[in-house]
């Protein structure tokens, strides 16, 4: 249990360490490119009904058959996530926002850690010290 707490603290510090970089240099790349898988409640948090209609027309918001989940493609006419204002997330502190948004760009899977290869901070090796700390605790870095 102590080890898990230490791992969570390292990952939290790693995410916080890039906050300024995300806003000033990478311009919230993860919120403007790619896609996320979310549930209906999270769709309603992220997009207004009018935005949802527009995204569905563009085929950028799709319901995934038989799963109750939705795929939201950020390469849309809204310029990315509807809750992105400039480079700042308007729902950053909302505990109901999508888990992928809360965890990005570092994801923990058992004794493995995955850092999004598309993350500009990762490409600049800004997580090196955190990765070394996690490896010292027996965690493996996996490729996405």
C-alpha positions in Angstrom: 0.0 0.0 0.0 2.9 2.4 0.9 4.5 1.6 -2.5 1.2 2.4 -4.4 1.0 5.7 -2.5 4.6 6.6 -3.4 3.9 5.7 -7.1 0.8 7.8 -7.2 2.7 10.8 -5.7 5.5 10.4 -8.3 3.0 10.3 -11.1 1.1 13.3 -9.7 4.4 15.3 -9.4 5.3 14.4 -13.0 1.9 15.6 -14.3 2.2 18.9 -12.2 5.8 19.4 -13.4 4.6 20.1 -17.0 1.7 22.4 -16.2 3.4 25.6 -17.4 4.9 23.8 -20.4 1.5 22.5 -21.5 0.0 26.0 -21.4 2.9 28.0 -22.7 4.7 25.7 -25.1 2.7 22.7 -26.2 -0.5 24.7 -26.3 -2.6 21.8 -24.8 -1.7 19.5 -27.7 -3.5 16.5 -26.1 -6.8 18.6 -26.0 -6.5 19.6 -29.7 -5.3 16.3 -31.4 -6.3 12.7 -31.2 -9.5 11.4 -29.6 -10.8 10.2 -26.3 -13.3 7.5 -25.3 -15.9 8.8 -22.8 -19.3 8.0 -21.4 -22.5 9.9 -21.9 -22.3 11.9 -18.7 -18.8 13.0 -19.7 -20.0 14.0 -23.2 -22.6 16.2 -21.5 -19.9 17.8 -19.3 -17.6 18.4 -22.3 -20.0 19.6 -24.9 -23.3 21.5 -25.0 -26.2 20.0 -26.9 -25.5 22.3 -29.8 -21.8 21.4 -29.8 -22.8 17.7 -29.7 -25.1 18.2 -32.7 -22.3 19.9 -34.6 -19.7 17.2 -33.7 -22.1 14.4 -34.7 -22.7 16.2 -38.1 -18.9 16.2 -38.6 -18.7 12.6 -37.6 -16.4 13.7 -34.7 -18.6 12.4 -31.9 -19.7 8.8 -32.4 -21.5 6.4 -30.2 -19.5 3.1 -30.0 -21.9 0.3 -30.7 -23.1 -1.8 -27.7 -20.7 -0.2 -25.2 -22.5 2.9 -24.0 -19.3 4.9 -24.8 -18.6 7.7 -27.2 -15.5 8.6 -29.2 -14.8 12.3 -29.4 -12.3 13.3 -32.1 -10.5 16.5 -31.3 -9.7 17.3 -34.9 -13.0 19.1 -35.3 -14.3 22.5 -36.4 -14.4 23.6 -32.7 -10.6 23.5 -32.7 -10.3 20.6 -30.2 -12.0 19.9 -26.9 -15.1 22.1 -26.5 -13.9 22.9 -23.0 -10.5 24.2 -24.1 -10.4 28.0 -23.9 -7.1 29.1 -25.5 -4.8 26.6 -23.8 -6.7 26.3 -20.5 -9.2 23.6 -19.6 -12.5 25.1 -18.3 -13.3 21.9 -16.4 -9.9 21.1 -15.0 -11.2 20.9 -11.4 -14.4 19.0 -12.2 -14.1 15.6 -10.6 -16.6 14.2 -13.1 -14.4 15.0 -16.2 -13.1 12.1 -18.2 -10.6 9.9 -16.4 -8.3 10.0 -19.4 -8.2 13.8 -19.1 -7.3 13.5 -15.4 -4.5 11.0 -16.0 -3.0 12.3 -19.2 -0.3 12.0 -20.3 0.8 9.3 -17.8 -1.2 6.2 -17.3 -0.7 3.4 -14.8 -1.5 -0.2 -15.6 -0.6 -2.6 -12.8 3.2 -2.5 -12.6 3.5 -0.7 -16.0 3.5 3.0 -16.8 2.7 4.4 -20.2 3.4 7.9 -21.2 1.8 9.1 -24.4 4.4 9.2 -27.1 2.6 12.1 -28.7 3.1 14.3 -25.6 5.6 17.1 -26.4 6.8 17.1 -22.8 7.6 13.4 -23.1 9.3 13.9 -26.5 11.5 16.5 -24.7 12.4 13.9 -22.1 10.8 16.1 -19.3 9.7 12.9 -17.4 13.2 11.3 -17.2 13.7 11.7 -13.4 10.2 10.5 -12.7 10.6 7.5 -14.9 13.8 6.6 -13.1 12.0 6.9 -9.7 9.3 4.6 -11.0 11.7 2.1 -12.4 13.5 2.0 -9.0 10.2 0.9 -7.5 9.9 -1.9 -10.0 7.6 -0.3 -12.6 8.2 -0.7 -16.3 7.8 2.0 -19.0 5.7 0.6 -21.9 5.3 2.0 -25.4 1.9 3.1 -26.6 
